[in-house]
Amino acid sequence: MLTPANDSAALLTRVPPSDRPWALSRLEERLAPLLSVIAGMVDLIGFFTLGNVFTAHITGNLVVMAAVAVRGGPLNLAQALAIPVFAFALAAVWLVARASNRRGPSLARLLLLIQFLLLAGVLSFSVIAKPAAHPHGLMAGIAAMIAVSSMACQYAIFHLALPGAISTAVMTGNLTNAVLSMMDTVSSGRPLMTGDDGRLKRSLQLLFGFLVGCFAAAAAISWMGDWAWSFPVVLAALAVAAALRTDVEA
């Protein structure tokens, strides 16, 4: 008869090494700061070159569209389309995840590859079609929707594959976590925030990463124009490599 300890050990042996909890934690640690830089780059490059569309912060598009609806003004179709396209892309990623029958790091690797391909598509399209020359034109709108889809994929990674991780693109939440965790740290009383002690460090890493991505993207736009998209593409490739490295180590 199996004891609880033996039963747990038997169950663990049936789980692929790369999908065990320690591998999940290591992958999250490696990916989160890198993906926050990518989010900052994609958001800023999209905003400045593709008609002021927020490709990572969809909330920004909602706010702008609400303002236009109340106060009037020209409709930015790409900003309006970003909202349903983001939702459609999330649904598509969910279908891919369900069809792949993967979980944890295995699913994260697949979704990271999809994000890389989408960002590579934005780069290729931008270099060929030059959408930045007409930021409110059709080509810019197409490029923006591909970029929005890539960020939807990134959001999905942290909900479907790494559910315990902090979002790499919602900086309002990360700033809230950082400030409240800092207050708990300096306070002598009982902490008001629940959760692990590493929340402050992770939140600060993601905030810093996003800001680095924004500044780097701004410089890249000035120096490289449409080729600025090569920066998030390279980082997305590094994210895929980091996921594969976790698999090898397991």
N, C-alpha and C positions, 0 to 999 in steps of 0.2 A: 504494500500500500504506500502511495506517495505521501510524504509529509508536505506541509505548506511550503517549506523551503525548497524541497526537491521539485514541487510543482512549479514554483516561480522560476527556478533554474531551467526547467524543461521548456517553459514558455519563452524565456529569454533566448534560448538557443534557436527557437523557430523564427525569431526576429532578425532580419538581415543586420549585420554589424553597423552598416552605415545609417540605419534607421533607429538605432537605440538612443535613449535619452541623452547620453553624454555627447553623441555625435550631433544631435539636434542642437544642444547648447553651444557646442564649438562652432557649428555652422552659423548660428545666429550671431555669435561674437564676431566672426570674420565678415559676415555680410552686411550687417546693419550700418556701420560707419561708411562703408563703400557705397551702399545704395543711397544713403542720405546725400552724398556728394553728387551722385547721378541725378537725384531728384532736383537738387538745386540747379544743376546745369540745364536740365531739360526744361524746367519751369522758366528760367531766365532767357534762354535762347529762344524758346517758343514765344515768350512775351514780346521780346524786342524785334524778332525777325518775321513772325507769322501773325501780325495783326493784333497784337495785345491779347492773345489767347493764353489763359493760364492752363498749361498742359498738365501740371501736377496738382495744383490747388483748384479743384473744380468748384469749390465754394466761391472763389473769386469770380468765376463766370456767372454763378447764380446771382451774386450781389450786383454785378454790372447789368445783367439782364433785368433785374428787378428795378434798378434805377432808370433804365431806359423806358420800361413799361410805365413808370410813374411820371417821370419828367419829360419823356419824349426824347427824340434824337434819332440819329441814324442807327439802324439795326446792324450789328455785326453778326452775320450769319454763322461764322465759325465759332464765335463764343456761344451762340445758342445751340449749335449742333454738338459742341463738346460735351454737353450734359448727357443727352441720350446715347452718344457714341461711347462715352465712358461706361454707362450702364450696360450697353450691348457688349462691349469688350469684356466686362466682368462676367457676364453671362456666358460668353464664349469660352473664357478661361475656365469657368466652372465645368462646362461640358467637356473640355479637354482633360481636366483633372479627373472627372468621373470616368471618362473613357479609358484613361491610362491606368486606372486602378492602382495609383501610387499614393503614398503617404509620406509625410515628413520630409527629410532631406532628399529622398528620391524624387518626390514631386517638386521640391524647390529647384532641383537641377533642371528639370524639364521646363519649368516656368522661367527660369533665368535664361535658358537658351532661347525661348520664345521672345523674351524681352530684348535680348541681344539682336535677334533677327529683325525685330521691329525698328529698333534704333538704327541698325545698319540700313534698313529701308529708308528711314528719314534722311540719313546722310546721303545715300545714293540719289534719292529723289531731289534733294536740295541742290546737290552739285550739278545735276543734269537740268532740272527745270528752273533753277534760280528763283524760288518763290519769294525770297526776301526783296527782290526788285519790285514786287507788287504785293505788299504784305496783306492787303485786303482782297486779293484776287483768288481765283479758283485754285491755282497751284499751291498757294500758301494755305488755303483751307484744307486741301488734301494732306499736305505735310503735317499740319497741326493735328488732324484727326489720327494720323499714324502715331504721332508722339503721344497723344492722349491715350491711345490704346496701349502703348508701351508702359505708361505709368499705371494704367488700370491693372496690367499684369503684375507690376511691382506691388501694388496694394494687395492683390490677391495672394501673393506669396506669403505675406505676413498674416493672412487670415486662414488660408487653407493649408499651408505647409509648415509655418512656424508661428502658430497661434499665440504663443507666450511672449513673442517679441514686441517691442515698441515700434510704432509706425515710423517709417523713415521719411515720410513726406508731410505729415500733419504737425507742423512746427508749433502751432498754438498749444496742442496737447503736450508736446515735449517741453515747451517753455513752462507750462503749468506744472508738469512733473518736476522739472529742475528747481523751480522756485519753492514749491511746497516741500520737496525733499530737503532742500537746503535749510529751510526754516526748522524742519524736524531735527536736522543734524546739529544745528547751533543751539537748539533749545535743550534745557536741562530736564524738562518734564517728559511725560510719556509721549512717544511719537503719535501723531494723528493720522499719518499716512500708513496704510497697510501695504504689505509687499516686501520684497527682498531689499537688502541694504545696497545693492548695486544700481538701484533705479536712478539715483542722482548722476552717477558716473555715465551711465548709458544715455541718459537724456542730454547731458552736456556734450557727449561725443556726437550725437546726432544733430544737435543744434550747430555745433562747430562745423561738422561735415557739410551741412546744408549751406551755411554761409560761405565756406570755402568753395563749394560748387558754384554758387552765385557769382562770387568775385572772379573765379577762374573763367566762367562762361563769359562774363562781361569783357574780360581781356581777350578771350579767344575771338569774340565777335569783332572787336576792333582790329585784330591782327589778321584774322583768317576768313572772315565773312561766312559764307555757307559751309566752309570746311570746319567751322566751330563744332558742328555735330560729331566730328571725329572723336572729340574728347569723351563724351558719354558713351560712345560706341566702344572705345578702348577700355573704359572702366567696366562696362557690361561684360566684355570678354574676360576681364580679370575676375569678375564675380563668378562667372561660369567656371573658371580655372580654380577658384577657391573652393567651390562646391565639389569639384572633381577631386581636389586634394584631400578634402575631408573623407571622401569615399575611399581613396587609396589608403589613408591612415587607419581607417576602420578595418 
